[in-house]
Amino acid sequence: MIRNRKGQALIEFVIILPVLILLIFSFIDLGRIILENNKLENLTTNVINRYEKTKDYKDVSSYIKELGYENVELSIKKTNGTLTIKLERELDMITPGMDSILGDPYFVKVERVVNYEE
């Protein structure tokens, strides 16, 4: 007796499809987090160079916006011969349910401490 197995394959596909979609969107979100982290790391170098030239917080903040980085929070702290630069940016998750795991919005944070003498 020959049976038609097309219906069985369709049911298996329908069961697996949400899991595949969730995995794909999770990988996209993870890639966005890594990309944003790398962008902020590169921006930190530019911020340090700009701050060493101007020593002005407002100038550095406007410089970040000139470079096309919107919604980046900047923190500069000088203590005991070191300069601490913190950059933080908000990133919305696109994966359903990922916001309950990582938080929505997710904050990508970068901090760098360098020797600094005035």
C-alpha positions in Angstrom: 0.0 0.0 0.0 1.5 3.4 -1.1 0.7 6.4 1.1 1.0 10.0 0.2 3.6 11.6 2.5 3.2 15.2 1.3 0.8 16.0 4.1 3.3 14.7 6.7 6.1 16.8 5.3 3.9 19.9 5.3 3.0 19.4 9.0 6.6 18.9 9.9 7.6 22.1 8.0 4.9 24.1 9.8 6.1 22.9 13.2 9.8 23.7 12.4 9.2 27.1 10.6 8.7 29.3 13.8 11.9 27.9 15.3 13.8 28.6 12.1 12.4 32.2 11.9 13.3 32.8 15.6 16.9 31.5 15.0 17.3 33.7 11.9 16.1 36.9 13.6 18.3 36.0 16.7 21.4 35.8 14.5 20.5 39.1 12.9 20.1 40.8 16.3 23.4 39.3 17.5 25.1 40.6 14.3 23.6 44.0 14.9 24.9 44.1 18.5 28.4 43.0 17.3 28.4 45.6 14.5 27.3 48.4 16.8 29.9 47.4 19.4 32.6 47.6 16.7 31.4 51.0 15.5 31.5 52.4 19.0 35.0 51.0 19.6 36.2 52.7 16.5 34.4 55.9 17.5 36.2 55.8 20.9 39.5 56.3 19.2 38.3 59.3 17.3 36.7 60.8 20.5 40.0 60.4 22.4 42.0 62.1 19.6 39.4 64.9 19.4 39.4 65.4 23.2 43.2 65.6 23.4 43.1 68.4 20.8 40.2 70.5 22.1 39.7 69.4 25.8 36.0 70.4 25.4 33.1 68.0 26.1 30.6 70.0 24.0 33.0 70.0 21.0 33.5 66.2 21.2 29.7 65.7 21.6 29.0 67.8 18.4 31.9 66.0 16.7 30.2 62.6 17.3 27.0 64.0 15.7 29.0 65.4 12.7 30.3 61.9 12.1 26.7 60.6 11.8 26.3 58.9 15.1 22.9 59.8 16.5 21.7 58.9 20.0 25.2 58.1 21.4 25.6 59.0 25.0 29.1 60.3 25.8 30.8 60.3 29.2 34.3 61.6 29.9 35.9 61.3 33.3 39.5 62.4 34.2 41.0 60.8 37.4 44.6 60.4 38.6 46.3 60.7 35.2 43.7 58.6 33.3 40.9 59.5 31.0 37.8 57.3 30.9 35.7 57.5 27.8 32.3 55.8 27.8 30.0 55.5 24.8 26.5 54.0 25.0 23.9 53.5 22.3 20.4 52.1 22.4 19.5 49.3 20.1 16.0 47.9 19.6 15.7 44.2 19.2 13.7 42.8 16.2 13.5 39.2 17.5 10.2 38.5 19.3 11.0 37.5 22.8 14.6 38.6 22.7 13.6 41.8 24.5 12.7 39.8 27.6 16.1 38.1 27.5 18.4 41.0 26.8 16.1 43.9 27.6 14.4 46.2 25.2 16.0 48.5 24.3 19.4 46.8 24.6 22.3 49.2 25.4 25.6 48.7 23.7 28.3 50.1 25.9 31.9 50.7 25.3 34.5 52.0 27.8 38.1 52.8 27.3 40.6 54.0 29.9 43.8 55.7 28.6 46.7 57.5 30.3 46.2 61.2 30.1 48.3 64.1 31.2 47.4 67.7 30.9 
